[in-house]
Amino acid sequence: MESSPAKQGYAELTYDQPLKKDMLSFKYVGSLSIFDNIQQRNYYEHRLSGNYALVFGKTYDPLTGKNLENDTTSNDNTDDGEVNADTFRDFDDSLFKYLNLNITGGSRINKPAFREFDNWGISMSASYRFMPFNFAYLRIEDNFSFREYKTVSALSNESNTFSLILGNRTAKKANYGLALSFGIKHFIKEFADTLFDQSLYSTDHGNPKGGKIFSGVEDDTTYFQSITEQPDNLIQLTPSVFYKANYGKTEIYCNIHYNKNFQKTSRFINQMNVSTYVNEDLYNESFSFEGLGFAFRIKQLLPLNLQASLNLDFQQKHYGFPAFSLIGETLANSRFDMRTNVDFYLSRYFEVYKNLGLEVTFLSGYYRNQSTDEFNNYYLYYYMLALGIGF
């Protein structure tokens, strides 16, 4: 229950290569996390991804009828009609028809004391966007991923998520719509979780009725074993609505969604040795909980070419497994969390020389996770200074 400072360092390398209307890009991200008070918790992560986007047909704005491919006066295109890297990152769903392909691989490496969190994975995704009507666009996405945990093989899994996004654009600066995603997560190995509960007090190291003594346990406390079957497949449906708009130097975005699970339980690990009980939320991604979520963003261009952003995220989480105390005792049959995150960032871009640029970013935020699980009932605050170089 004591506070613990932690430091994180990130290195990100990005390469973009325009190919006429198409775009090829690569990105590497490496991060190191250092815990001041618990050095054994330090870990390293790295990720490498490649992306290729194919633009079909003429690249024109359906609202204005302007042919962006041949427009040499627009800031969004180069003089020979090619789409540059900055423009492609900001492609609006209602402007272009294109297919986006992505493959990403990465891993997490921990010290021996926490090697259970070691894992590696790979994901592949495809996204096709087009305009079935002059006022609306449709985006079809599919993402497949595989992840293997070297030590805790029961958590190794493969998942696939299919999404449909229908957006409407009645004004040049407004974009809103509906999204629906359906996902399934399959655990490769069947698993029955072993739970340890404190039983009767025994002075003669005997076996109490209904209990079972494990070899190696020779104190005055006995433990018994219960087996709980855990699901091999997790299924989730997520509907959402979103709205994005630009008002001069101000941009706003909001999203409301609900994660709906089709099973009552989720797969989790309760460690055998309760004296070193760990219940980190590394495994508890969206498939493990259901609930209402909300996100709000506002970006503002300030004087001196400063860019500011305020972000708010809120998520309810009804988990399909119990809530525990710090020593592994069951506190509630179903764990419930309320997560709130607020952050603010400020950035400034400097042109150093011709095509050489420098960006300085400051980020600060507050994170609160209210939980019926004692280990995950916490708050933290963070700040970051980042330096980017582009050429």
Order of alpha helices (4+ residues) and beta strands (2+ residues): beta-beta-beta-beta-beta-alpha-beta-beta-beta-beta-beta-beta-beta-beta-beta-beta-beta-beta-beta-beta-beta-beta
